[in-house]
Amino acid sequence: MNATELRDKTPDQLREQLDELKKESFNLRFQQASGALENTARVRQVRRDAARVKTVLNQKAADAAGQE
């Protein structure tokens, strides 16, 4: 996922995606604690994807506030 794909989405879609990423992050942390996690790089990838979504959401909010 890259930021250009995220900028095309609406804020509601971004919030839904952020919720999904948070759920996935929780599940990955649970698997890691129990020793069942096979792809450890996925934890880092999900965390960075969530940060990208938050960044784009904040940019959209700042743009909306600046236009008013």
C-alpha positions in Angstrom: 0.0 0.0 0.0 1.3 3.4 -0.9 0.2 6.9 0.0 -1.1 7.7 -3.5 -3.6 4.9 -3.2 -4.7 6.2 0.2 -5.2 9.8 -1.0 -7.8 8.6 -3.5 -10.0 7.1 -0.7 -12.6 9.0 1.4 -11.9 9.7 5.1 -14.6 7.1 6.0 -12.8 4.4 4.0 -9.5 5.4 5.6 -11.0 5.0 9.1 -12.3 1.6 8.2 -9.0 0.5 6.8 -7.3 1.8 10.0 -9.7 -0.3 12.1 -8.8 -3.3 10.0 -5.1 -2.7 10.4 -5.5 -2.3 14.2 -7.3 -5.6 14.4 -4.7 -7.3 12.3 -1.9 -5.8 14.5 -3.6 -7.1 17.6 -3.9 -10.6 16.1 -0.3 -10.6 15.0 0.9 -9.5 18.4 -1.2 -12.3 20.0 0.3 -14.8 17.6 3.8 -13.6 18.3 3.3 -13.9 22.1 2.0 -17.5 21.7 4.8 -18.4 19.3 2.6 -19.1 16.3 3.7 -16.2 14.2 5.5 -17.3 11.0 6.0 -14.0 9.1 7.5 -11.6 11.7 8.0 -8.9 9.0 4.2 -8.5 8.7 4.1 -6.8 12.2 6.3 -4.0 11.0 4.5 -3.7 7.7 1.1 -3.4 9.4 2.4 -0.8 11.8 3.8 1.3 9.0 0.6 0.9 6.9 -1.4 2.2 9.9 1.0 5.2 10.2 0.5 5.9 6.5 -3.3 5.9 6.9 -3.1 8.2 9.9 -0.9 10.6 8.0 -3.2 10.8 5.1 -6.2 11.3 7.4 -4.4 14.1 9.2 -3.5 15.7 5.8 -7.1 15.5 4.7 -8.3 17.1 7.9 -5.8 19.9 7.6 -6.8 20.5 4.0 -10.5 20.7 5.0 -9.7 23.1 7.9 -7.6 25.3 5.6 -10.4 25.5 3.0 -12.9 26.8 5.6 
